[in-house]
Amino acid sequence: MRFRACGLSDVGRSRNHNEDHFEIVGDGRLCVVADGMGGHGHGDLASRIAVEAILEHVGNACGLTDAADPAVRLGMLEAAINNAHRKLLERVAADEELLGMGTTAVVILAEEGSAVVAHVGDSRAYRLRQGVLEQLTEDHSWVNEQVLAGFLSAEQARAHPLKNVVTRALGGESGIQVDVEAIEVQPEDLYLLCSDGLTTMLRDEQISEHLRLVGERSVEEVCSRLVGDANELGGLDNITVVLLAVEE
Ligand code: CA
């Protein structure tokens, strides 16, 4: 099994700086997207600290453990995100100007035949398998909680004025709860990690149309078309996409 990954982050059409960060390690076995929040450019700092802390933790842990075991990787990613959360809290404790900064994070750690996906916040992971798009993560957002409770339809949630309110974030108060899941990986699978700047502009059907063209188009071209479409539809937020293609 081989992995091919690429990513792209764009400020969009309405913000004046980009507070998203992404990182792809090696051939794409480890991919991270983080979407920072907080005034005065602090969101930019928060997402950068989180991405660095996650990479550092997984990098250190991979040297020590058998990373081929999904259960080990599950615990490792959860610990990596908790570690990033602690680092953010430490920075805020040392500098009260940073109070209120936080970030989402979505991470995939893939190996032969399996992967672990972890997230906090409303950045998402999707999988396209045999032409069918599936969202692998559940947004930790106020509108999604209302959808799950039956108070809002998915359509109402998309247009809701509170759609940007996240209910879990790294750097927020006290402890955080990380969602982690082990999944099976097949050749030809395509994984997408993205910030909400993509998903508030593009519907799942539109994302799926782009992803289905991987093969005919390179992953790089599909990344840039996803970002291009989000901008054409308004680009109201920073847009970050990472694509991970699995080959035989
Ligand atoms: Ca965002």
Boltz pocket constraint, residues with backbone or C-beta under 6 A from the ligand:
constraints:
  - pocket:
      binder: B
      contacts: [[A, 35], [A, 36], [A, 195], [A, 196], [A, 197], [A, 237], [A, 238]]
      max_distance: 6.0
